[in-house]
């Protein structure tokens, strides 16, 4: 009993916790507990901004908002990878602005008051964001207060909520821009350039020197008398540790089984196109025929010379030289079999310049509409880039206004103001049968990948041994970042990257399928976490740098001994076995100065005229030099100095957020997108 009492007293808290966990696991559904645990895990964070965790759900809600805004602004959803990335970047930047930039502005005592907001959005001091918005353009294309007022008044009655969403976005953008301007002003207004500083800047930029010098290379041959100790390496590493900061990365070895069509797959595709080739030659309804039989559907586009090279060069060459009504034989490429018919030919422009305005309620072209159309900004249209409904404008007369119906934008008033020179173009029908791997082919490659994964047994050593025994080529990617989206020539390998960042050193993956075209088996060779590269991994590089510094100092000492007492640069050049170089117009500060090594340039700036100076050295060269003369011109004036200061100020303003973000922002979006 005494022993039980001791256990109860000493371990009572621990036992209570264990019992509580047991009760919770009994009461709470395991899947719910797992879900809660996952949501609390930092692996579920899209990032962290100034200590605030940005969960996937929060970022996705912001991203959904920006996707809607993109649709409102551009009229279409972000479809390409590049467009989607641009929208994600905008959504992320909005969070950085909210949780870091604006927060720091307020800490610095900067505020945008309610009165300022009114002035910037609807008052007399309008923000350029509002003033340049095309939604608020008047009859002559410039900003209209009436249009802005109409828009704001219509917001509450818009049942779709799109107008409110856009107006909220504009107001926030205006406020954020105001904070940026105020914060940048802290730097530009405090960067005082008094009369003495300006005079010095102008003098330095106007001063040039004519010089003679010799350059002696340090060389890369190891000097046995020079030694770099481990203590020196550690000292250098500590002093420059910031330079060795790295993002998390992974070292992987992998074998990829790229699925390629077999001879049987090629023969099958050829049989398919042969079976329908005769019908292709005779069909009167090619649109329906191609819909049933071809991997390239019917289109009404007109193709110019060489434009079909993107499909196949043989197809393009045939179309460029064939008359209307002619059909080709069957062409073979690595990816497909093709046949083509030339349907029509005509001369037409590649591009047109068009002015467009909305005219939803107009029944006739009035002088007011004409004036508004003439004031609109012209846009370039091509067959691949035009507003829906404008396809026939390539045939329209120049400077003839007309109404058109756009499926996307409703009634528009348009006018073609210019056309490029017409060129010969043709309409075609292309019968295509892609050569694709069949099920048997996929199974063959999958079986090979499965054999490797099974023999590896989940260990890195097993992976290497299995790859060797199966005579497979092992590729590697060292320091692979979490943003990696391709391996070799294969794109879309995000699942491989995610696997590598979710597993431990030495793990080997099961089969990872990428886009139904490749099977990967991956071994995680090493893990590099966020932080600093260990000194042992960079010691060789540091030793090389330190040795080069010592070698340069030793070479400079040797040069000084050889030229001691010499007063003639020709004699110096001969003694050092180097070429005597003369350069005129060398300047310390002017951007248009004659280019020389920065070490030599700095040395020349303070050297006395007429005396042999040096040696000065970089890690790669030793210089002995003489300033022959120094002159002060007037090519750099006060306006140039102001322009240079303005450039510096612009650079400072661009660096505000990057500097703020250092050590404050962690971007993990690559884990999810």
C-alpha positions as MATLAB code, in Angstrom:
seq = 'XXXXXXXXXXXXXXXXXXXXXXXXXXXXXXXXXXXXXXXXXXXXXXXXXXXXXXXXXXXXXXXXXXXXXXXXXXXXXXXXXXXXXXXXXXXXXXXXXXXXXXXXXXXXXXXXXXXXXXXXXXXXXXXXXXXXXXXXXXXXXXXXXXXXXXXXXXXXXXXXXXXXXXXXXXXXXXXXXXXXXXXXXXXXXXXXXXXXXXXXXXXXXXXXXXXXXXXXXXXXXXXXXXXXXXXXXXXXXXXXXXXXXXXXXXXXXXXXXXXXXXXXXXXXXXXXXXXXXXXXXXXXXXXXXXXXXXXXXXXXXXXXXXXXXXXXXXXXXXXXXXXXXXXXXXXXXXXXXXXXXXXXXXXXXXXXXXXXXXXXXXXXXXXXXXXXXXXXXXXXXXXXXXXXXXXXXXXXXXXXXXXXXXXXXXXXXXXXXXXXXXXXXXXXXXXXXXXXXXXXXXXXXXXXXXXXXXXXXXXXXXXXXXXXXXXXXXXXXXXXXXXXXXXXXXXXXXXXXXXXXXXXXXXXXXXXXXXXXXXXXXXXXXXXXXXXXXXXXXXXXXXXXXXXXXXXXXXXXXXXXXXXXXXXXXXXXXXXXXXXXXXXXXXXXXXXXXXXXXXXXXXXXXXXXXXXXXXXXXXXXXXXXXXXXXXXXXXXXXXXXXXXXXXXXXXXXXXXXXXXXXXXXXXXXXXXX';
ca = [
       0.000    0.000    0.000;
       2.877    2.341    0.802;
       4.342    1.762   -2.642;
       0.974    2.450   -4.305;
       0.645    5.662   -2.276;
       4.078    6.860   -3.492;
       3.108    6.151   -7.078;
      -0.161    8.000   -6.624;
       1.559   11.076   -5.147;
       4.536   11.259   -7.512;
       2.799   10.319  -10.725;
      -0.723   11.494  -10.030;
      -0.632   14.291  -12.629;
       0.795   12.009  -15.317;
      -1.799    9.325  -14.609;
      -4.575   11.936  -14.711;
      -3.406   13.128  -18.156;
      -3.218    9.544  -19.458;
      -6.742    8.813  -18.225;
      -8.012   12.081  -19.761;
      -6.518   11.223  -23.133;
      -8.037    7.750  -22.944;
     -11.469    9.230  -22.184;
     -11.141   11.759  -25.023;
     -10.192    9.043  -27.490;
     -13.266    7.103  -26.361;
     -15.627   10.086  -26.661;
     -14.200   11.783  -29.796;
     -14.309   10.102  -33.177;
     -10.708    9.245  -34.251;
     -11.179   10.876  -37.672;
     -12.275   14.117  -35.986;
      -9.271   14.040  -33.673;
      -7.008   13.443  -36.682;
      -8.602   16.352  -38.536;
      -8.114   18.706  -35.583;
      -4.497   17.627  -35.186;
      -3.867   18.194  -38.888;
      -5.420   21.656  -38.824;
      -3.182   22.610  -35.894;
      -0.038   21.328  -37.624;
       2.319   23.899  -39.123;
       2.527   21.649  -42.202;
      -0.966   22.911  -42.984;
       0.265   26.520  -43.055;
       0.602   28.298  -46.367;
       3.056   30.573  -44.600;
       3.767   32.866  -41.699;
       3.765   36.675  -41.778;
       5.270   38.573  -38.849;
       4.460   35.717  -36.486;
       0.903   35.141  -37.767;
       0.266   31.696  -39.218;
      -1.531   31.772  -42.557;
      -3.565   28.577  -42.789;
      -4.589   26.988  -46.055;
      -8.252   27.922  -45.543;
      -7.490   31.605  -44.931;
      -5.265   31.836  -47.988;
      -7.755   29.958  -50.137;
     -10.512   32.402  -49.150;
      -8.259   35.318  -50.113;
      -7.352   33.543  -53.350;
     -11.025   32.962  -54.165;
     -11.622   36.694  -53.760;
      -8.760   37.554  -56.107;
      -9.936   35.002  -58.659;
     -13.326   36.729  -58.692;
     -11.619   40.111  -59.016;
      -9.549   38.811  -61.903;
     -12.728   37.697  -63.670;
     -14.304   41.130  -63.091;
     -11.238   43.020  -64.338;
     -10.243   40.836  -67.307;
     -13.602   39.322  -68.216;
     -12.299   35.761  -67.952;
     -10.919   33.355  -65.387;
      -7.188   32.731  -64.982;
      -6.655   29.648  -67.120;
      -2.935   29.338  -67.804;
      -0.377   28.373  -65.162;
       1.203   31.807  -65.486;
      -2.113   33.605  -64.956;
      -2.969   31.462  -61.938;
       0.459   32.137  -60.437;
      -0.056   35.869  -60.966;
      -3.383   35.754  -59.089;
      -1.822   33.716  -56.247;
       1.011   36.246  -55.990;
      -1.495   39.114  -55.767;
      -3.457   37.311  -53.039;
      -0.278   36.609  -51.059;
       0.935   40.203  -51.411;
      -2.372   41.465  -50.051;
      -1.810   39.398  -46.889;
       1.784   40.663  -46.582;
       0.445   44.213  -46.875;
      -2.222   43.594  -44.216;
      -0.187   41.695  -41.628;
       3.256   43.230  -42.106;
       3.531   46.419  -44.140;
       0.488   48.394  -42.960;
       1.083   47.106  -39.430;
       4.664   48.468  -39.509;
       3.451   51.755  -40.959;
       1.144   52.212  -37.986;
       3.962   51.300  -35.602;
       6.000   54.083  -37.220;
       3.177   56.535  -36.471;
       1.751   56.667  -40.005;
      -2.006   56.679  -40.516;
      -4.492   57.262  -43.322;
      -7.477   59.029  -41.802;
     -11.117   58.685  -42.810;
     -11.015   62.162  -44.342;
      -7.976   61.183  -46.423;
      -9.745   58.035  -47.585;
     -12.731   60.084  -48.753;
     -10.469   62.557  -50.569;
      -8.525   59.758  -52.258;
     -11.552   57.729  -53.358;
     -14.305   60.254  -54.101;
     -12.923   63.682  -53.210;
     -10.786   66.344  -54.889;
      -7.458   64.549  -54.291;
      -8.258   61.370  -56.206;
      -5.837   58.488  -56.151;
      -4.410   57.539  -59.578;
      -5.894   54.077  -58.963;
      -9.384   55.627  -59.176;
      -8.607   58.300  -61.756;
      -7.141   55.817  -64.257;
      -9.771   53.119  -63.853;
     -11.493   52.669  -67.260;
     -14.812   52.008  -65.503;
     -14.906   55.677  -64.553;
     -13.970   57.098  -67.960;
     -16.281   59.692  -69.447;
     -17.272   60.554  -73.014;
     -13.765   61.689  -73.994;
     -12.023   58.759  -72.349;
     -10.801   60.746  -69.327;
     -11.933   60.418  -65.717;
     -15.563   61.356  -65.061;
     -16.827   62.223  -61.574;
     -20.356   61.450  -62.720;
     -19.387   57.917  -63.773;
     -17.711   57.343  -60.410;
     -20.768   58.607  -58.516;
     -23.065   56.432  -60.647;
     -20.933   53.399  -59.864;
     -20.821   54.028  -56.100;
     -24.569   54.663  -55.952;
     -25.251   51.439  -57.880;
     -23.201   49.271  -55.515;
     -25.956   48.638  -52.884;
     -28.443   47.568  -55.541;
     -26.169   45.075  -57.275;
     -27.608   41.671  -56.340;
     -24.554   39.777  -57.677;
     -22.238   41.492  -55.178;
     -19.594   41.923  -57.890;
     -19.715   45.726  -57.798;
     -19.269   45.790  -54.012;
     -16.392   43.332  -54.236;
     -14.666   45.497  -56.846;
     -15.323   48.759  -54.992;
     -14.002   47.277  -51.720;
     -10.896   46.135  -53.616;
     -10.328   49.614  -55.077;
     -10.707   51.317  -51.693;
      -8.265   48.926  -50.075;
      -5.785   49.365  -52.933;
      -6.022   53.153  -52.542;
      -5.407   52.943  -48.787;
      -2.468   50.592  -49.180;
      -0.936   52.799  -51.874;
      -1.270   55.786  -49.529;
       0.658   53.910  -46.837;
       3.359   53.028  -49.361;
       3.706   56.677  -50.378;
       3.928   57.836  -46.764;
       6.448   55.188  -45.751;
       8.608   55.872  -48.815;
       8.494   59.575  -47.939;
      10.213   58.768  -44.643;
      13.265   57.785  -46.672;
      13.121   60.312  -49.492;
      12.434   63.295  -47.229;
      15.005   62.280  -44.627;
      17.701   61.692  -47.254;
      18.905   65.282  -47.093;
      21.539   66.317  -49.608;
      22.852   69.668  -48.357;
      24.821   72.176  -50.406;
      28.210   70.766  -49.369;
      27.176   67.178  -50.138;
      25.754   68.188  -53.519;
      28.908   70.112  -54.377;
      31.048   67.111  -53.475;
      28.850   64.785  -55.524;
      29.115   67.063  -58.568;
      32.878   67.426  -58.142;
      33.457   63.676  -57.815;
      31.401   62.980  -60.902;
      33.181   65.654  -62.903;
      36.722   64.651  -61.911;
      38.604   62.380  -64.322;
      42.145   61.039  -64.299;
      44.582   59.808  -66.947;
      46.489   56.847  -65.555;
      49.171   54.269  -66.288;
      49.196   50.909  -64.554;
      50.417   47.347  -64.661;
      48.397   44.336  -63.528;
      50.050   41.194  -62.163;
      47.767   38.148  -61.865;
      47.765   36.391  -58.502;
      47.233   32.970  -60.097;
      45.671   29.816  -58.703;
      48.741   27.649  -58.082;
      48.860   26.491  -54.458;
      51.685   28.002  -52.435;
      52.929   25.459  -49.894;
      54.107   28.267  -47.596;
      50.531   29.508  -47.182;
      48.109   27.734  -44.895;
      44.477   28.261  -43.881;
      43.619   26.868  -40.449;
      40.292   25.525  -39.222;
      40.171   28.401  -36.743;
      40.394   30.905  -39.609;
      37.598   29.094  -41.429;
      35.406   29.229  -38.297;
      36.165   32.927  -37.834;
      35.270   33.722  -41.450;
      32.090   31.637  -41.200;
      30.984   33.464  -38.046;
      31.696   36.875  -39.563;
      29.829   36.075  -42.795;
      27.198   33.669  -41.491;
      24.367   35.632  -43.036;
      25.752   34.767  -46.472;
      25.201   31.077  -45.758;
      21.516   31.336  -44.945;
      19.511   28.874  -47.030;
      15.929   27.831  -47.638;
      14.868   24.260  -46.955;
      15.837   21.832  -49.713;
      16.238   18.131  -50.390;
      18.812   15.937  -52.124;
      17.130   13.143  -54.041;
      18.148   10.274  -56.278;
      15.477    8.987  -58.608;
      14.746    6.663  -61.481;
      12.099    7.751  -63.959;
      10.242    5.356  -66.221;
       8.932    7.624  -68.976;
       6.024    5.945  -70.721;
       6.607    5.959  -74.472;
       4.466    4.297  -77.146;
       5.551    0.855  -78.276;
       5.794   -0.330  -81.881;
       2.385   -1.917  -81.363;
       0.935    1.471  -80.256;
       2.383    3.168  -83.353;
       0.901    0.511  -85.635;
      -2.505    0.872  -83.941;
      -2.569    4.650  -84.523;
      -1.592    4.129  -88.160;
      -4.341    1.557  -88.643;
      -6.893    4.004  -87.183;
      -5.981    6.844  -89.562;
      -5.840    4.471  -92.536;
      -9.335    3.261  -91.724;
     -10.904    6.730  -92.021;
      -8.551    8.373  -94.555;
     -10.752    7.752  -97.610;
     -13.801    9.187  -95.851;
     -11.723   12.252  -94.872;
     -10.934   12.868  -98.552;
     -14.590   12.718  -99.620;
     -16.536   14.079  -96.626;
     -18.776   17.110  -97.212;
     -19.328   17.647  -93.466;
     -15.770   17.872  -92.155;
     -16.792   19.461  -88.863;
     -18.874   16.434  -87.876;
     -16.365   13.991  -89.366;
     -13.397   15.444  -87.447;
     -15.433   15.590  -84.251;
     -15.908   11.818  -84.497;
     -12.542   10.764  -85.878;
      -9.754   13.291  -85.242;
      -7.689   14.390  -82.267;
      -7.577   17.876  -83.844;
     -11.057   19.320  -84.218;
     -12.312   21.502  -87.055;
     -11.577   25.225  -86.784;
     -12.235   28.227  -89.003;
      -8.876   29.940  -88.469;
      -6.918   31.173  -91.506;
      -3.283   30.028  -91.474;
      -0.390   31.940  -93.044;
       2.951   30.657  -94.309;
       4.769   28.413  -91.797;
       2.069   28.895  -89.134;
       1.237   25.184  -89.113;
       4.819   24.305  -88.160;
       3.572   24.196  -84.567;
       1.537   21.130  -85.536;
       3.922   19.473  -87.999;
       6.466   20.777  -90.503;
       5.360   18.381  -93.248;
       1.755   19.499  -92.819;
       2.806   23.154  -92.960;
       4.939   22.659  -96.079;
       2.082   20.904  -97.877;
      -0.480   23.610  -97.025;
       1.879   26.438  -98.000;
       2.318   24.995 -101.490;
      -0.997   23.229 -102.229;
      -3.935   24.649 -104.150;
      -7.466   24.829 -102.763;
      -9.146   21.406 -102.825;
      -5.941   19.418 -102.583;
      -5.426   16.755  -99.885;
      -2.179   15.326  -98.583;
      -0.988   11.802  -98.091;
      -0.666   10.551  -94.519;
       2.308   12.094  -92.691;
       4.005   10.469  -89.708;
       5.684   12.202  -86.777;
       6.915   11.019  -83.389;
       3.625   12.004  -81.739;
       0.918   11.471  -84.357;
      -0.196   10.658  -87.900;
      -1.691   13.513  -89.962;
      -3.553   14.174  -93.172;
      -4.678   17.634  -94.330;
      -7.104   19.189  -96.833;
      -6.869   22.783  -98.089;
     -10.414   24.198  -98.005;
     -10.077   27.867  -98.984;
      -7.557   30.639  -99.576;
      -7.603   34.440  -99.442;
      -5.498   37.448  -98.597;
      -6.134   39.052  -95.224;
      -4.244   41.074  -92.569;
      -2.411   39.448  -89.674;
      -3.633   42.142  -87.278;
      -6.029   45.042  -87.063;
      -6.209   48.113  -84.838;
      -9.697   48.563  -83.420;
     -11.500   51.076  -81.230;
     -14.269   49.601  -79.079;
     -16.796   51.003  -76.605;
     -19.854   49.399  -74.920;
     -23.146   50.531  -76.429;
     -25.727   48.266  -74.830;
     -28.717   50.606  -75.064;
     -27.885   52.382  -78.320;
     -30.230   52.012  -81.299;
     -28.260   54.193  -83.677;
     -24.807   55.686  -84.035;
     -25.146   59.209  -82.653;
     -22.542   61.998  -82.754;
     -22.058   61.526  -79.003;
     -21.267   57.812  -79.456;
     -18.963   58.595  -82.361;
     -17.048   61.131  -80.259;
     -16.730   58.640  -77.418;
     -15.525   55.940  -79.838;
     -12.919   58.258  -81.350;
     -11.621   59.101  -77.861;
     -11.226   55.435  -76.906;
      -7.811   53.818  -76.849;
      -7.108   51.503  -79.794;
      -6.461   47.804  -79.240;
      -4.643   45.331  -81.445;
      -6.561   42.242  -82.517;
      -5.313   39.064  -84.155;
      -7.115   35.806  -84.884;
      -5.723   34.413  -81.643;
      -6.389   37.505  -79.551;
      -9.672   39.325  -80.003;
     -12.911   40.137  -78.247;
     -15.634   37.577  -78.858;
     -17.886   38.648  -81.711;
     -15.144   40.564  -83.544;
     -14.106   37.734  -85.886;
     -15.541   39.422  -89.002;
     -13.744   42.721  -88.430;
     -10.807   41.523  -90.522;
     -13.145   41.997  -93.522;
     -14.573   45.347  -92.334;
     -13.858   48.679  -94.015;
     -11.376   50.951  -92.281;
     -12.896   53.873  -90.310;
     -16.474   52.581  -90.698;
     -18.211   52.411  -87.305;
     -20.672   49.569  -86.728;
     -22.519   47.717  -83.992;
     -21.613   44.123  -83.220;
     -23.036   41.630  -80.726;
     -20.465   40.070  -78.413;
     -21.548   36.895  -76.560;
     -19.420   38.057  -73.620;
     -19.807   41.847  -73.593;
     -23.175   42.489  -75.261;
     -23.608   45.174  -77.906;
     -20.415   47.025  -78.825;
     -19.678   49.945  -81.113;
     -16.477   49.240  -83.042;
     -14.339   50.783  -85.740;
     -11.282   49.357  -87.506;
      -8.756   52.196  -87.790;
      -5.911   50.316  -89.516;
      -4.877   46.933  -90.870;
      -1.551   45.273  -91.529;
      -0.714   44.449  -95.152;
      -2.775   41.498  -96.385;
      -0.992   38.158  -96.825;
      -2.031   34.813  -98.296;
      -3.826   32.587  -95.786;
      -5.645   29.284  -96.026;
      -8.353   27.403  -94.190;
      -7.628   23.730  -93.623;
      -9.022   20.545  -92.132;
      -6.547   18.316  -90.330;
      -7.144   14.648  -89.592;
      -4.953   13.575  -86.687;
      -4.457   10.358  -84.749;
      -2.191   10.701  -81.738;
       0.284    7.933  -80.994;
      -0.446    7.126  -77.370;
       0.761    4.349  -75.109;
      -1.759    1.556  -74.709;
      -2.731   -0.231  -71.519;
      -0.203   -2.976  -72.168;
       2.572   -0.411  -72.553;
       1.589    1.316  -69.309;
       1.571   -2.007  -67.509;
       5.072   -2.805  -68.797;
       6.562    0.442  -67.470;
       4.594    0.201  -64.228;
       5.897   -3.320  -63.688;
       9.499   -2.113  -64.122;
       8.933    0.700  -61.614;
       7.240   -1.682  -59.195;
      10.173   -4.096  -59.393;
      12.595   -1.334  -58.420;
      10.389   -0.088  -55.555;
       9.918   -3.614  -54.203;
      13.609   -4.528  -54.357;
      14.599   -1.230  -52.710;
      12.755   -2.339  -49.601;
      12.232    1.234  -48.420;
      15.934    1.986  -47.790;
      18.392    4.195  -49.639;
      21.025    1.444  -49.670;
      18.473   -0.992  -51.057;
      17.458    1.542  -53.735;
      21.042    1.942  -54.971;
      21.626   -1.809  -54.980;
      18.351   -2.504  -56.802;
      19.043    0.151  -59.441;
      22.508   -1.311  -60.054;
      21.212   -4.874  -60.336;
      18.487   -3.794  -62.768;
      20.961   -1.644  -64.776;
      18.839    1.491  -64.321;
      20.112    5.041  -64.723;
      19.858    6.906  -61.412;
      19.465   10.676  -61.708;
      19.890   13.184  -58.896;
      18.692   16.613  -57.877;
      20.669   18.145  -55.023;
      19.318   21.131  -53.086;
      15.875   20.736  -54.639;
      13.671   23.596  -53.348;
      10.077   23.134  -52.252;
       9.008   25.160  -55.293;
      10.501   22.638  -57.769;
       7.935   21.646  -60.382;
      10.030   19.754  -62.950;
      12.643   17.022  -63.044;
      14.772   16.871  -66.169;
      12.466   17.240  -69.176;
       9.336   16.224  -67.260;
       7.103   19.017  -65.960;
       4.427   18.843  -63.287;
       6.458   16.803  -60.792;
       4.912   18.511  -57.766;
       3.970   15.160  -56.209;
       7.632   14.113  -56.216;
       8.596   17.371  -54.486;
       5.858   16.996  -51.894;
       6.892   13.417  -51.172;
      10.502   14.483  -50.633;
       9.509   17.231  -48.191;
       7.158   14.934  -46.257;
       9.633   12.107  -45.624;
      12.838   11.376  -43.752;
      16.392   11.013  -44.929;
      16.957    7.509  -46.303;
      13.291    6.877  -47.204;
      12.373    5.441  -50.608;
       9.038    6.159  -52.268;
       6.496    3.839  -53.755;
       5.644    4.533  -57.378;
       4.791    8.213  -57.959;
       2.791    8.763  -61.148;
       3.232   12.100  -62.948;
       0.623   13.205  -65.501;
       0.039    9.623  -66.658;
       3.266    9.811  -68.623;
       5.995    8.874  -66.157;
       6.543    6.690  -63.097;
       9.081    7.831  -60.480;
      10.791    5.896  -57.718;
      12.583    8.358  -55.441;
      15.170    8.004  -52.681;
      15.645   10.842  -50.191;
      19.410   11.202  -49.900;
      19.646   14.222  -47.589;
      17.539   16.870  -45.860;
      18.498   20.543  -45.613;
      16.335   22.598  -43.263;
      15.690   26.331  -43.214;
      18.607   28.049  -41.546;
      22.330   28.161  -42.190;
      24.483   25.791  -44.198;
      26.723   23.913  -41.708;
      30.322   25.098  -41.709;
      31.589   21.665  -42.742;
      29.594   21.903  -46.000;
      31.135   25.238  -46.980;
      34.589   24.919  -45.415;
      36.227   23.965  -48.749;
      34.857   27.095  -50.410;
      35.861   29.288  -47.468;
      39.375   27.823  -47.478;
      39.689   28.611  -51.181;
      38.626   32.226  -50.610;
      40.947   32.692  -47.641;
      43.844   31.091  -49.469;
      43.263   33.439  -52.414;
      43.293   36.432  -50.042;
      46.597   35.282  -48.547;
      48.036   34.542  -51.978;
      47.083   38.045  -53.171;
      48.664   39.669  -50.102;
      51.816   37.556  -50.620;
      51.958   38.512  -54.313;
      51.529   42.193  -53.420;
      54.458   41.937  -50.984;
      56.574   40.268  -53.691;
      55.697   43.017  -56.189;
      56.569   45.749  -53.675;
      60.024   44.219  -53.157;
      60.679   43.997  -56.910;
      59.807   47.637  -57.645;
      61.292   49.252  -54.529;
      62.918   52.563  -55.433;
      61.710   52.637  -59.058;
      60.436   55.959  -60.423;
      59.550   54.981  -64.013;
      56.448   52.968  -64.971;
      58.210   51.377  -67.969;
      60.868   50.042  -65.647;
      58.166   48.763  -63.301;
      56.462   46.936  -66.183;
      59.741   45.340  -67.265;
      60.652   44.293  -63.727;
      57.247   42.628  -63.300;
      57.057   41.192  -66.808;
      53.710   42.918  -67.304;
      52.127   45.144  -69.937;
      52.061   48.893  -69.282;
      48.494   50.091  -69.810;
      47.391   53.707  -70.276;
      43.790   54.805  -69.799;
      42.355   58.300  -70.086;
      39.190   59.681  -68.499;
      38.985   57.343  -65.514;
      36.468   58.690  -62.980;
      35.575   57.608  -59.468;
      31.832   58.217  -59.470;
      30.499   58.877  -62.986;
      28.393   56.100  -64.498;
      29.907   56.895  -67.898;
      33.490   56.477  -66.722;
      36.095   54.240  -68.341;
      35.764   50.760  -66.818;
      38.619   49.516  -64.630;
      38.874   47.090  -61.709;
      37.033   48.549  -58.661;
      40.145   48.101  -56.485;
      42.245   50.093  -58.956;
      39.497   52.706  -59.326;
      39.328   53.264  -55.576;
      43.099   53.477  -55.309;
      43.385   55.970  -58.189;
      40.790   58.283  -56.613;
      43.083   59.143  -53.711;
      46.493   58.775  -55.372;
      48.853   61.733  -55.712;
      49.448   62.973  -59.273;
      52.852   62.120  -60.753;
      53.914   59.482  -58.209;
      54.121   55.730  -58.651;
      51.662   54.209  -56.191;
      50.790   50.740  -54.990;
      50.732   47.919  -54.933;
      46.968   47.583  -54.445;
      45.408   44.190  -54.828;
      42.158   42.286  -55.230;
      41.994   38.523  -54.797;
      42.976   38.078  -58.418;
      45.306   40.937  -59.449;
      48.010   43.195  -58.024;
      48.188   46.760  -59.391;
      50.989   49.318  -59.550;
      49.742   52.626  -60.919;
      50.493   56.270  -61.587;
      48.071   59.171  -61.998;
      49.402   61.218  -64.936;
      46.890   64.053  -64.609;
      43.554   64.888  -63.045;
      40.975   67.231  -64.580;
      37.643   68.649  -63.440;
      34.954   69.092  -66.094;
      31.362   70.264  -66.113;
      29.517   67.387  -67.773;
      27.785   66.320  -64.533;
      25.527   69.103  -63.238;
      22.990   69.747  -60.497;
      20.148   68.218  -62.529;
      22.184   65.024  -62.958;
      22.767   64.911  -59.204;
      19.036   65.299  -58.557;
      18.250   62.562  -61.066;
      20.751   60.252  -59.352;
      19.185   60.974  -55.965;
      15.733   60.267  -57.414;
      16.964   56.902  -58.706;
      18.320   56.060  -55.276;
      15.018   57.052  -53.674;
      13.106   54.835  -56.099;
      15.406   51.934  -55.279;
      14.876   52.492  -51.551;
      11.091   52.461  -51.985;
      11.253   49.212  -53.979;
      13.269   47.572  -51.219;
      10.909   48.494  -48.362;
       8.833   45.293  -48.385;
      11.739   42.908  -49.210;
      13.730   44.303  -46.280;
      10.693   44.198  -43.984;
      10.022   40.608  -45.044;
      13.494   39.368  -44.178;
      13.140   36.905  -41.289;
       9.478   37.992  -40.967;
       7.810   36.208  -43.886;
       7.787   32.480  -44.589;
       6.181   31.533  -47.877;
       5.120   27.864  -48.042;
       2.701   28.162  -50.972;
       4.802   25.688  -52.938;
       3.473   22.937  -50.661;
      -0.036   23.434  -51.962;
       0.101   24.940  -55.465;
];
